[in-house]
Amino acid sequence: MSAQYSFSPQFMLLSNITQFSPMLYLTSFPGLEAIKHWIFIPFFFMYMVAISGNCFILIIIKTNHHLHTPMYYLLSLLALTDLGLSVSTLPTTMGIFWFNSHSIYFGACQIQMFCIHSFSFMESSVLLIMSFDRFVAICHPLRYSVIITGQRMVRAGLTVIFRGPVATLPIVLLLKAFPYCGSVVLFHSFCLHQEVIQLACTDTTFNNLYGLMVVVFTVMLDLVLIALSYALILHTVAALASPEEQRRAFQTCTAHLCAVLVFFVPMVGLSLVHRFGKHVPPAIHLLMANVYLFVPPMLNPIIYSIKTKEIRRAIIKFLGLKKVSSEFGG
């Protein structure tokens, strides 16, 4: 990023000694410090909706035994992943708003980026497994209970939990071995590997190639397999006899399809901007990163609450709105 920002003399002194005592500076919203208290409002709202919404989804699924099925277990895993993603960015983002705390130790930055990237890869995996679940439910409904078993769900869940951290750990640990000299300024309110690696004053080819391979063989591969699942689903739906059957069949996928778009579109955009948008204004980098990390955890519980009839009924029952519940057939 070529844009230059002015910092206090104390911070410039901090920057000059970072190769001996690694500490980074999170700018978060450069050039917008005067309206930072206004920017705080949408961020606080997104955190509140994401954390409370996903906790509510978990409570609803746990307290309703008829939702104890593979589809809703996967939805619980998605909600847990979104919670983890929100909590990962919470300390530094809210620290900047509340305490004007911009500095972060390099070790803490490593932990944060490990959590952010791990939960991102986990969310990609959960969405892939959910697409397979929808594929089996629509294309092979009579064999659903045979294919989607409890044992396979446990294996899939463990794969989701461990794939992200195992893929992320090597490049995060390797960052500690690089020398960092000059002004170690990050342009977000959180740590991302794509940005921290650019501050190293040595050859980082291995990290760059490894990071690209991880993205290709996790996120991009997941996206291709999800697209293939939906191609087969559309083929099956198109073969149904009546438009009503087609509508009912595809309606079971709309919530998941919205979640896929909400997650993958910003993530692919952010990756492209970081790797090929060297001359893109910093504001675009900031916007893409914030949309990618804050919007999916906020929108997913809203999407599933609106688009999934069983979740909607369970919420109405949980809130005690019996009169409204009857209108939905509850």
N, C-alpha and C positions, 0 to 999 in steps of 0.2 A: 504494500500500500504506500503510495507516494505522498499522501497528504501529510502536512506538517502541523503540529499543534504545539502551543507554548505551555510549559509547565513551570512550577515554582522552582527556585534555586535549590530548595531542600530536596525536591525530587530528582533534579539533575545530578546532585551529589549521590543520591541513592542509585541512580542509573550507572554512574561511573564505577561503582564498587560491586555491581551485581555479579561479576565473574568470580568474586571471592565469597560473597554472601548472597546466593541466588534469591532474589525477590522480584516479583513482577508488579506492574501497575495496570489496573483495569480502568480504562477510561469510560467505558459504558456508553455515554452519549456525548461525544466530543462536539463542542460548539453549541450544545443545547443546555448548558448548565443553568441558564437563567430561568428556564421553564421546567427544571427537573421535578419540582413539586407537582406539576401538572402531569408529567409523564408517569409519575408514581401511581396515579389513579388507575389507568388501564392495566398496569402490571399487577397491582394489588388485586384488582378484579379478576384477572386471569388466574392468579394463584389461588384465590378463594374458590373460584368455580372449579378449577382442576382438582384441588385437594378435597374439597367437600363433595364434589360430584362423584369422583372415583371411590371415595370412602362410602358414599351412599349406595353406589352400585354393588360394592362388596357386601354391605349389610343386607341389602335386598336379596341377593343371591343366597347368602348364608341362612337367612331366616325363612326362606320359602323353599320347602323340600321339593316341590314340583319343578324347581329350577336347577336341581342337582343332576344335571345332564351334561354330556360332553361339551355341547355348544356353550353353555353358561359357565362351565369350568374354564373354558378358554377365554370367555369374556372377563372372568375374574382375574385371570393371568394378565390380560391386556390392561385392566384397571390397576393392578399392582405395578406393572411396568410404567404406566403413565404417572403413578404416584412417585415412583423412584426417579423418573425423569424430572418431575417438578421439584422434588426435594433436593435434587443434585444442584440445581441452579439457585435455589432459594437463599443460601447463606450469603453469597457474594452480591447478588442482585439487591436483596433487601438491605445488606450492609452498606451499600453505596447510597441507597435512598435514605435510610434512617440515621446512619452514623457518619456518612461521608467517608467511609473506609474504602480506599481504592487499592491499597497494597495487599499482596497475597504472597505467602512463602511458596517457594517453588514446589516443595513437597505437597503442600495443600492443593496447589494447582494440579499436580499430577493425579492426586486422588479424585479431584473434581472431574477432570477430563476422562479419567478411567470410568467413573460412574456414568457420565453423560454418554460416552460412546458405547459402553456396555449395554445400558438400557435402550439405546437407539437400536442396536443390533438385536436385542431381545424383542423389541416391539416388531421389528421386521419379521422375525421368526414366528412370533405369535400370529401375525396377520397371514403368513403363509399357511400355517397349520389350520387356521380358521377357514381359509379358502378351500383347503382340502376337505375339511368337514362339510362345507356347503356343497362341494362337488359330489361327495358320496351321498349326501342327503337328497340331492336333486337327480343325479344321474343313476344312482344305484340305491333307491330308497328301501327295497326289500332286503338288501344286504347290509344296511347301515349298522344295525346292532352287532353284526358279525365282524365287520371291518373296524368300526370305531369301538373298541373295547376299553375297559378301564386300565388294563395293563399297558396298552399302546398309548393311552393318554398320559400315563405316568412317564413312560419313556420319552414321549414328545415333550412333556413339560421339563424334564431334566435336560434334554438337548437344548431347549430354549434358554434355560437358566445358565448353562455352562458355555454355550457357543460364543456369546458376546464377550464375556470376561476373558476367556482363553484367547480369543482372537485379538483383543485389545491390549492385554498385559504386556507383550514384548515391546511394542513401539512406545508405550508409556514409560516403561522402565529404562529404555535406551536413551530417553531424553535427558536423564540425569548425567549421562557420560559426556554430553556435548558441552563445549565452552560457550558462554553467552556474554557478549561484550557490547558496549554501547548502550543505547536507550532501549531497555526491555519493556516496551509498552504494548499492551493488548487493547484492541479496539472494541471489545465486548465487555459485558459485565460478568463473564464467566470464561473458563479456560477451554479452548478447543485445540486439538492436536494440530490441525491444519495451520493454525495461526502461530502457536508456540514454536513449531519446527522452523518457521521462517526467521526466528530471532537467533538461531544458532549460527556462529561464525566459523563453520567448518562444513565438510561435505556431508550431506544428509541424504544421499541417494538411496541407501538401504531403507530408511524410514519412509521416504516418499514412495518407493516401489512397493514396499510391504503394505503401506496404507492403501495404495491403489488396488493391490491384489485382494486385500480384505474387503474393500467396498465391492469389488467386482464379484467375488465368490460368496458374498453374503447378501448384501442389499440388492445388488443388480440381479443376481441369480434368483433371489426370492421374488423380485418383481417380475421376472420372466416366467417363473413357475405359476405365480398368481394370475398373470395374463393368460397363460395356457389353461389354467383351471376355468377361468371365466369364458374362454373360447369354447371349451367343451360344455360348460353349463348353458351358454347361449344356443349351442347346437341342439342340446337336449330339449331346452324350452321351446325352441322353434318347431320341434317335431310334435309338440303336444297338440291335441285335437282342437280345443277351443281357445279363444283369446282370454277367457276368464281363467282357465287353467294356467295359461302362460303367465298372466299377471300374478296369480297367487304364488306360482313357483318362483318367479324372479323376485317377488316382494320379500321373500325370506333372505335375499342377498343384499338388499339395498343398504342396510345399515353397515354391513361389512365393506361394501364397495365404497361407501362414503368415507369410512375410516381409512381405507387403502389410499384413496386420493388425497385426503387431508394429511397423511403421513408422508407418502412418497413424493408428491409433487414438490413440497418445500425442500425435502432432503436432497433430491436429485438436483434441484436448482442451486442449493447451497454448495454442493460438491463441484458443480460446473463453474460457479462463480469463483470459488477458492482456487481451482486448478487452472482455469483458463481466463479468468477475468482480472488480470493484473492491473489493467488500466480502468477498471470499473470503479466509480466513486465509492469511498468507504461507507457512505450511507446505505448503499445497496447491500454490501456485506452485512451490515448491522441489521437491516430489515429482514434479509433472508434467514440469518441465524436466529433472530428472535421469533419469527414466524414458525420456523422449523422446530424450535424447542418449546415454545409456549402455547401455540395454537392447538396441536393435536391432543395433548392431555386435557385441554379445556373443552374441546368440541366432542371428543369421543363419548363421554357420559351423556351429553345432550343428545347426540345422534341416536344412541341406543335406547335412551328413554323415550324418544319420539317415534322411532321407526320400528321398535320391537314391541309387539302387542303384549307379550307375556311380562316384560319388564314394566311396561306402562300400567298394566293391571296390578302388578305387585306393588308398585309405588303408590297407586291410588288406595289399595288395601292397607298398606303400611301407614299412610297418612290419615286413614279413617274416613275417607271420602266415599262412603257407601252409596250415596245417591248418585254421584258421578260414576262410580264403578258400575252401576247397573246399566248405564248407557253404553258401556263397552262390553256388556255381556258378562261382567264379573259377578 
